[in-house]
Amino acid sequence: MSADNGIYVVKFPEGYRISHAQAIENIDCYPVGSDERNKVLKDYFGESKLFDTIESAMAEASSMKRTMEVDGLYLEYGICYLGVYESFEGV
């Protein structure tokens, strides 16, 4: 049985955001700039805290991972940096 989950770090124009999610490939299903893509990005990252640096975002992701391990939760894909995405602010 696949957990299909990970902790994902993305750089947005406003800063770095983190999401613990499944089926992360959904963020690339729609064309850049489309309403659908903006909604999916917001669904995955909209509630996440903003970080100014990749180092602070990765430190937080590592903390999330340790907490999950203590709770006995399985993280299939670990921590992944997905690159740079456009803003979904204002959606």
C-alpha positions in Angstrom: 0.0 0.0 0.0 1.4 3.4 -1.0 1.3 6.4 1.3 2.0 8.7 -1.7 2.9 11.6 0.6 5.7 13.9 1.3 6.7 17.3 2.7 7.1 19.7 -0.2 8.9 23.0 -0.2 8.2 25.6 -3.0 9.5 29.0 -3.6 6.8 31.5 -4.4 7.3 35.3 -5.2 6.2 36.0 -1.6 8.6 33.5 0.0 9.0 29.8 0.6 6.0 27.6 1.6 5.7 24.1 2.9 3.0 21.5 2.5 2.6 17.9 3.8 0.5 16.5 1.0 -0.5 13.5 -1.2 -0.7 13.6 -5.0 1.5 16.6 -5.3 1.7 16.2 -9.0 -1.8 17.8 -9.1 -0.1 21.2 -8.8 1.1 20.8 -12.4 -2.1 19.5 -14.0 -3.3 22.9 -15.3 -1.6 25.6 -17.4 0.5 28.3 -15.6 -1.7 31.3 -14.7 -5.0 29.5 -15.1 -7.7 29.8 -12.5 -7.6 26.1 -12.0 -3.9 26.0 -11.3 -4.1 29.0 -8.9 -6.9 27.1 -7.0 -4.8 23.9 -6.8 -1.7 25.8 -5.6 -3.8 27.6 -3.0 -5.4 24.3 -1.9 -2.0 22.8 -1.3 0.0 25.8 0.1 -2.6 28.5 1.0 -2.6 27.8 4.7 1.1 27.5 5.0 3.5 29.9 6.8 5.8 32.0 4.7 9.6 31.6 5.1 12.2 34.1 3.9 14.9 31.7 3.1 15.3 28.1 1.9 17.2 27.3 5.0 14.4 28.3 7.3 11.9 26.5 5.2 13.9 23.3 5.1 14.5 23.5 8.9 10.7 23.7 9.4 10.2 20.8 7.0 12.8 18.7 9.0 10.9 19.5 12.2 7.6 18.4 10.6 9.3 15.2 9.5 10.7 14.4 13.0 7.2 15.0 14.5 5.6 12.6 12.0 8.2 10.0 12.8 7.6 10.3 16.5 3.9 9.9 15.8 4.6 6.8 13.8 3.5 8.3 10.5 5.1 7.1 7.3 6.5 9.6 4.9 6.9 8.0 1.5 8.7 10.7 -0.4 10.5 12.5 2.4 11.2 16.2 2.0 11.3 17.5 -1.5 12.1 21.0 -3.0 9.9 21.4 -6.0 11.3 24.7 -7.4 9.8 28.0 -8.2 6.0 28.6 -8.8 3.9 31.6 -9.6 1.9 33.4 -6.9 -1.6 32.3 -6.1 -2.2 35.4 -3.9 -5.5 37.1 -4.5 -7.2 34.0 -5.7 
